[in-house]
Amino acid sequence: NAGVTQTPKFQVLKTGQSMTLQCAQDMNHNSMYWYRQDPGMGLRLIYYSASEGTTDKGEVPNGYNVSRLNKREFSLRLESAAPSQTSVYFCASKLTGTGVYQGKLFFGSGTQLSVL
Amino acid sequence: KQEVTQIPAALSVPEGENLVLNCSFTDSAIYNLQWFRQDPGKGLTSLLLIQSSQREQTSGRLNASLDKSSGRSTLYIAASQPGDSATYLCAVSRNYGQNFVFGPGTRLSVLP
């Protein structure tokens, strides 16, 4: 199994450009998440989707939009990139319900984004 | 607002030592707590998951304990190895397991 797959791995944008980060999971998980990780700030939740068809804001949603395309895919869009959005972005997924794996977060390998 | 802290921020030990990493959280109304490992330039890997009704979880040389009333969790690593060198993060959740809040991590170096 591939687990959680993110694309691209690296991206450089100019201020004002737009882009979409893609995330897909093959573990039949209900919930999916987008985090950003910054030095000294730790991991912060941008948006999450508790189930297919629903999305909710996290701690730092400004400047981002998300789409839960289907159960497998959850994309993050930057409409007009700003230097403050330079960060490492992680997608994660989780199975909800009962059982030993319930609640365990699985992460992708991350996208290093630089906005100049 | 839930806040998670981890002490120490960095730790360097010789190979073979047993060590303890600490995680504290301000709101005891958690659903579960997870410990993760992150290698440089990589994503996070879940090590142990403790539900709010549990006191501890064990996996190999790792043991995590949870004391909800005091807002603390510890990760015990037995007989440390150079391959254990990484950053270790804890995260707590509420709202039926949504909305995880992460600590800043402890950077561990195990010297051969």
Interface residues (C-beta under 8 A of the other chain):
Chain A: V4 S31 Y33 Y35 G40 G42 L43 R44 L45 Y48 A50 G58 F90 A92 K94 T96 Q102 G103 K104 L105 F106 F107 G108 S109 G110
Chain B: Y31 N32 Q34 F36 G41 K42 G43 L44 T45 S46 L49 Q51 L89 A91 S93 Y96 G97 Q98 N99 F100 F102 G103 P104 G105
